[in-house]
Amino acid sequence: MKEKDLHKLSSFPKNKMGKILGYDNDHLKMPNKIIEMGLLPETIFRILYQAPFNGPMYVEFGDEKSRIALREEEGDYIIVEDLD
C-alpha cells in the first residue's frame, strides 16, 4: 500500500477529497475558530474554491456538507492527507 501524501490545508489541491489528520500548533498560535467550526481530526473535506491573490479558500466538510471560508494563514495550521 502506498504511503499517503501529507499536506497543509492551504496547499491542498481543490476538488480532491482529503482527511484532516491534526494540527501544526507548536507555537500555540492556531486560531480557536478552526476547532470551533468543526475542522477536527478525521473530518473528510474538499476545497471547493481558492480565491485569487491569496484570498480565502472555501472548504466543504463533514456529513452535513458544511461550508466555510478560511484564510491561507489558517489553512497552514491544518495537516491533511489525500484520499484519492
N, C-alpha and C positions, 0 to 999 in steps of 0.2 A: 504494500500500500504506500502510495506516495505521500510524503510529508506535506501538510498544508502550509501555504504561504501566510505569514503573519504580516499585517499592515496596521497602520494607524487609520482611523476612520477618515481623516482628512485627505488621505491619498488613495482611498479605495475607489475602484472604477464604478461608474454609475451603471445601473440596471443589472448588476450581478447580486446574487444572494450572498449574504455573509452572516457571521455569528459573532457577537461580542464576547470576547474572552475575559477581559478585565480592563484595568486602568493603569496608565503610566502616571503615577501620582507621587513620585519620590520626594518632591519638594512641597507637598501638601498644598498645591495651588489650584487643584482641579475645582471648577465651579460646582457647587452643590446641586445646581439645577440639572446637571447631567443625570444624576441618580434620581432626583425628584420627578423628572419627566418620564422615568421608566426605562432608561437605557442601562439595563442591568446585565451582568454576565449571563450567557446562554440565550440572550434575546436574538432572534433572527430579524434581519433588516435588509433593506436595499436603498441605495441612494437614487432618488428619482431625478434630481436636477442639481447641477452646480452652477450658481450664478457666475458670470464672468468677473474678471478683475478682483479675485479673492473675495467675492461676495459669498453669501451663505449657501450652504448645501441643504437640500430638502431630503429628509430621511423618512422612510416608511418602515414601521417596525411592529412586531407583536402580532398576536392572533387577531386583534381588533383593527389592524392596519392603521394605527395612529400615525400621524404625520407631524413632523416638527422641522424647524429651521435651526441650524447650528452654524456658528462662525467657524472658520477654519481653525482658529486657535483652540476652540473647544473640542473639535474633532481630533486634535493632536493628542489628547489625553486618553482616547479610547482605542484599545488594542483589539483588533478583529482578525478573523480568518475567512478565507474564501470558501464557499460551499459548492461552487460549480466545478 
